[in-house]
Amino acid sequence: MRRLPMVILVLVVIIGAVVVALTKWETNEYAITPGNATPVEGLVHITRLPTTSRHDTIMLTDVYLQQLTAWQYLTMHFQSHVQFVNGNELLEPGIPNAELAPQGFLEMSDSKQDAEVSAFDALGWHLRATPSGSLVTGVENPSPAWSAKIHVADEIVGFDGRAVTSTCQVVGDVHPLSPGTKVTLELRRAHFSKIGVISWSSPTMVHLTTTKTPRGVSSSGCINVKGSSPSWLGVSLEDGFAYQFPARVSIDTANIGGPSAGLAMTLCIIDELSRGSLTGHHNVAATGAIDQFGDVGDVGGVAEKTVAVQRAGAQYFIVPQIEVATAKANAAPGLHIIGVTSLEQALRALRRIGGAKPVPLTAPD
């Protein structure tokens, strides 16, 4: 009988040690939980063109993405509105976890630019895209690019003394090279502020040596390149573009990454620069990536975003068409789900609920 308390004490100590160990053991699992639904109007600042004095409620919505310890992974299974995602689903193979946040901020930067282009196009401005280079969207570790300290959002503007205007140009330059070839990139280094805003420095020269292409590396998708390349830099790339906008648009998305706010930002810019109520004075939330052509793309975390916009009092939630079923499954009565594949569809849907057709306050040049 005397030994029982000691046994219990030992068990308590062991259990406590296990719990402590589990709270420190970081897994490769992430949790997506409902974030905030925020009116975009308060985040958008436009100068050099007049804006409306009337503001509709158009909300963007985000989610919280959290890397989990083993303890959190166990305990969060008892919570509602949690989606678990393995880290391998968030990043391409070989991309370090440290690049996840920079990738998200680059996607947000791209999304802002595409939102401006789509909004001005919908209002009658037709902007010309000027190629600016090739943006790094991922860097594998190990790779020549990683050894050269190239990171996400750096922009390649030159290759061995020639100006770079597209990703396929870089791919074409690397394609015929033998492994072990020394190359020089002219690079605009990206700098991230504490809240995820990106700025770029003046071009600098970066020297690196190609290596043999690893097995399993997919084809480039460039029509000017046939077959696989013997040489490899270890980067994934996207085309960079610059535009001359008729107004200066600043969107404060501090600490928000990813492309999913694109549609909401586009609608808000249109609303700010046009006459009448775009939403018919309804509270509208939107999620969906948008490209420079106004096409709306799929995004993640729609179930959790539906919960967030409902909590914020939205009456309508515009989502990518492919996510309608998910949004409806998580929506309570009173929240109407609208599925779209383009900005044009979204604007037509808003007119059906009483919104006005966009008419710019200032006639396009």
C-alpha positions in Angstrom: 0.0 0.0 0.0 2.9 2.4 0.8 4.3 1.9 -2.7 1.1 3.0 -4.6 1.5 6.8 -4.2 5.1 6.4 -5.4 3.8 4.5 -8.5 1.3 7.2 -9.2 3.9 9.9 -8.8 6.2 8.1 -11.2 3.3 7.8 -13.7 2.5 11.5 -13.4 6.2 12.4 -14.0 6.3 10.2 -17.0 3.1 11.5 -18.5 4.3 15.1 -17.8 7.6 14.4 -19.6 5.7 12.9 -22.5 3.4 15.9 -22.8 6.4 18.3 -22.6 8.1 16.4 -25.3 5.0 16.4 -27.5 4.7 20.2 -27.1 8.3 20.7 -28.4 8.2 18.1 -31.2 7.4 20.0 -34.4 5.6 17.9 -37.0 5.2 18.5 -40.7 1.4 18.9 -40.2 -0.4 22.3 -40.4 -3.8 23.4 -39.3 -6.0 25.7 -41.2 -8.6 27.5 -39.0 -11.0 30.4 -39.6 -9.3 33.8 -39.8 -10.9 37.2 -40.2 -13.3 38.8 -42.7 -12.1 42.4 -43.2 -13.7 45.2 -45.2 -11.3 45.9 -48.0 -12.3 49.6 -48.3 -10.3 50.5 -45.2 -7.2 48.8 -46.7 -7.3 50.4 -50.1 -5.9 53.9 -50.7 -6.1 55.4 -54.2 -4.5 58.7 -55.4 -4.3 60.5 -58.7 -8.0 59.7 -59.5 -11.1 60.7 -57.7 -12.8 58.1 -55.6 -16.4 57.7 -54.4 -17.6 59.1 -51.1 -19.9 56.1 -50.7 -18.3 52.9 -49.6 -19.9 49.5 -50.0 -18.9 46.6 -47.6 -16.8 44.2 -49.6 -14.8 41.8 -47.4 -11.7 39.8 -48.0 -11.3 36.7 -45.8 -8.2 34.8 -44.7 -7.4 31.8 -42.6 -4.8 31.0 -40.0 -2.1 28.6 -41.1 -0.2 27.1 -38.2 2.6 24.5 -38.1 1.7 22.0 -35.3 3.6 20.4 -32.6 2.7 16.8 -31.9 0.6 17.8 -28.9 -1.4 20.4 -31.0 -1.9 17.8 -33.7 -3.5 15.5 -31.1 -5.6 18.0 -29.3 -6.9 20.1 -32.2 -8.7 17.0 -33.6 -11.3 17.7 -30.9 -11.9 21.2 -32.2 -14.4 22.2 -34.9 -13.6 24.0 -38.2 -10.0 22.7 -38.4 -8.5 21.4 -41.6 -5.3 19.5 -41.4 -2.7 19.7 -44.2 0.6 17.9 -44.6 3.5 20.2 -45.3 4.2 18.3 -48.5 0.9 19.5 -49.9 1.9 23.2 -49.3 5.3 23.1 -51.0 6.8 21.5 -54.0 9.2 18.6 -53.3 12.6 19.9 -52.3 11.4 23.4 -51.3 12.3 24.1 -47.6 9.5 25.1 -45.1 11.3 28.4 -44.6 10.2 29.4 -48.1 6.5 28.9 -47.3 5.9 32.5 -45.9 7.9 34.2 -48.7 5.9 32.3 -51.3 2.7 33.4 -49.7 3.8 37.1 -49.7 4.9 36.9 -53.3 1.5 35.4 -54.3 -0.2 38.3 -52.5 2.1 40.8 -54.3 1.2 39.2 -57.7 -2.5 39.2 -56.6 -2.5 42.9 -55.9 -1.1 43.7 -59.3 -3.5 41.4 -61.1 -6.4 42.9 -59.1 -5.4 46.4 -60.3 -5.1 45.3 -63.9 -8.5 43.5 -63.8 -10.2 46.4 -62.1 -9.0 49.1 -64.5 -9.8 46.9 -67.4 -13.4 46.4 -66.2 -13.6 50.2 -65.9 -12.4 50.8 -69.5 -8.7 51.2 -69.2 -6.6 48.8 -71.2 -3.1 48.5 -69.8 -0.1 47.3 -71.6 2.1 44.7 -69.8 5.9 45.3 -70.0 8.0 42.2 -69.3 10.3 42.9 -66.4 12.2 39.6 -65.9 11.6 36.2 -64.4 10.6 36.0 -60.7 11.8 33.1 -58.5 8.8 31.3 -57.0 10.7 28.5 -55.3 14.3 27.3 -54.6 15.2 23.7 -53.9 17.7 22.7 -51.3 20.3 21.6 -52.1 20.7 23.2 -55.5 23.1 25.7 -57.3 20.5 28.5 -56.7 20.3 27.7 -53.0 24.1 27.7 -52.7 24.1 31.1 -54.4 21.7 32.4 -51.8 18.9 33.0 -54.3 15.5 33.2 -52.7 11.8 33.5 -53.4 10.7 36.8 -55.1 14.2 37.5 -56.4 13.9 38.6 -60.0 16.3 37.5 -62.8 16.7 40.4 -65.2 19.9 39.2 -67.0 21.6 35.9 -68.0 25.2 35.9 -69.1 25.1 39.5 -70.1 21.7 39.3 -72.0 18.6 41.0 -70.7 15.9 38.6 -69.5 12.3 39.3 -70.4 10.6 35.9 -69.7 10.9 32.7 -67.8 11.1 30.7 -71.0 14.1 32.7 -72.0 15.9 31.6 -68.9 14.9 28.0 -69.4 16.1 28.2 -73.0 19.4 29.6 -71.9 20.0 26.9 -69.4 18.7 24.0 -71.6 21.8 23.4 -73.8 24.3 23.8 -71.1 26.4 20.9 -69.8 26.5 20.2 -66.0 29.3 22.2 -64.4 28.9 25.3 -66.6 29.5 28.6 -64.9 26.7 31.2 -65.4 26.1 34.7 -64.3 22.7 36.0 -63.4 21.8 39.6 -63.0 19.4 39.6 -60.1 17.1 42.1 -58.3 17.1 40.9 -54.7 13.8 40.8 -52.9 13.5 42.3 -49.4 10.5 41.4 -47.1 9.3 43.8 -44.4 8.2 42.5 -41.1 4.6 42.5 -42.4 5.3 40.9 -45.7 5.7 43.8 -48.1 8.2 43.2 -50.8 10.7 45.7 -52.3 13.5 45.0 -54.8 17.0 46.3 -54.8 19.1 47.4 -57.9 20.4 44.5 -60.0 23.6 42.7 -58.8 25.6 39.9 -60.4 25.3 36.4 -59.0 27.6 33.6 -60.1 26.7 29.9 -59.9 27.6 26.6 -61.5 24.9 24.3 -63.0 24.6 20.7 -61.9 23.1 17.6 -63.5 19.3 17.7 -63.6 17.8 15.4 -60.9 15.5 12.5 -61.9 11.9 13.3 -61.8 12.2 17.0 -62.7 9.2 17.9 -64.9 9.4 19.5 -68.3 9.5 23.3 -68.6 6.3 23.8 -70.5 8.0 26.2 -72.8 7.3 25.7 -76.5 10.8 26.9 -77.4 12.4 24.1 -75.4 12.2 20.5 -76.5 13.1 17.6 -74.2 14.8 17.7 -70.8 17.8 19.8 -70.0 21.1 18.1 -68.8 21.7 21.2 -66.6 19.8 22.5 -63.6 19.7 25.6 -61.4 17.1 24.5 -58.9 14.6 27.3 -59.2 10.9 27.5 -60.3 10.1 30.7 -62.1 7.2 32.9 -63.3 7.1 35.8 -65.7 7.4 39.3 -64.2 5.4 42.2 -65.6 5.3 46.0 -65.0 2.3 48.3 -65.8 1.7 52.0 -66.0 -1.5 52.5 -64.0 -3.7 55.6 -64.3 -3.8 55.9 -60.5 -1.7 54.8 -57.5 -3.3 52.0 -55.6 -2.0 50.9 -52.2 -3.5 47.9 -50.5 -2.6 47.2 -46.9 -2.5 43.4 -46.5 -0.1 43.2 -43.5 0.9 39.7 -42.6 -1.6 38.2 -45.2 -0.1 35.9 -47.8 -1.5 33.9 -50.7 -3.6 34.9 -53.7 -7.1 34.3 -52.4 -7.9 38.0 -51.7 -7.5 38.9 -55.4 -11.2 38.9 -56.3 -12.2 40.9 -53.2 -9.5 43.5 -53.9 -10.6 43.8 -57.5 -14.2 44.4 -56.6 -13.2 47.0 -54.0 -11.0 49.0 -56.5 -13.9 49.0 -59.0 -16.3 50.2 -56.3 -13.9 53.0 -55.2 -13.6 54.3 -58.7 -17.2 54.0 -60.0 -20.6 55.6 -59.5 -23.4 53.8 -57.8 -23.4 50.9 -55.3 -21.6 47.9 -56.7 -23.1 45.6 -54.1 -26.6 47.1 -53.9 -25.7 48.1 -50.3 -25.4 44.4 -49.3 -22.6 43.1 -47.2 -20.6 41.0 -49.6 -17.5 38.8 -49.0 -15.4 37.3 -51.7 -12.5 34.8 -52.0 -10.7 33.7 -55.2 -7.5 34.2 -57.0 -7.6 36.5 -60.0 -5.3 36.9 -62.9 -4.6 39.8 -65.2 -7.4 38.6 -67.6 -10.1 38.6 -64.9 -10.3 34.8 -64.5 -11.1 33.6 -61.0 -9.1 30.7 -59.7 -9.5 28.2 -57.0 -8.2 28.8 -53.4 -7.9 26.7 -50.3 -9.6 26.9 -46.9 -13.0 27.8 -48.2 -14.8 25.9 -45.4 -13.0 27.9 -42.8 -13.4 31.2 -44.7 -17.2 30.5 -44.9 -17.2 30.4 -41.1 -15.3 33.6 -40.9 -17.5 35.6 -43.2 -20.6 34.4 -41.5 -19.3 35.6 -38.2 -18.6 39.0 -39.8 -22.2 39.4 -40.9 -21.8 38.9 -44.7 -25.0 38.3 -46.6 -23.4 37.1 -49.8 -20.2 35.1 -50.3 -18.7 34.9 -53.8 -16.4 31.9 -54.2 -14.7 30.1 -57.1 -17.4 27.9 -58.8 -15.5 24.7 -57.9 -15.8 25.6 -54.2 -19.6 26.2 -54.1 -20.5 22.9 -52.6 -17.9 23.3 -49.8 -19.1 26.8 -49.0 -22.7 25.7 -48.9 -21.9 22.8 -46.7 -20.5 25.2 -44.1 -22.9 28.1 -44.5 -25.7 28.7 -42.1 -29.1 30.1 -43.2 -28.8 33.7 -44.2 -25.5 33.5 -46.1 -26.0 33.1 -49.8 -23.2 31.5 -51.8 -22.4 32.7 -55.3 -20.0 30.7 -57.5 -18.1 32.4 -60.4 -15.2 31.7 -62.8 -14.5 35.2 -63.8 -14.8 38.9 -62.7 -17.4 39.4 -65.4 -19.6 36.7 -63.8 -19.1 38.3 -60.3 -20.2 41.7 -61.6 -23.3 40.2 -63.2 -24.1 38.4 -60.0 -23.9 41.6 -58.0 -26.2 43.3 -60.5 -28.8 40.5 -59.9 -28.9 41.4 -56.2 -29.3 45.1 -56.9 -25.8 46.3 -57.6 -25.0 48.9 -60.2 -23.1 48.4 -63.4 -19.6 49.9 -63.0 -19.4 53.4 -64.5 -16.1 55.1 -63.8 -16.0 58.5 -62.1 -13.3 59.4 -64.5 -13.5 58.5 -68.2 -10.6 56.4 -69.3 -8.0 58.1 -71.5 
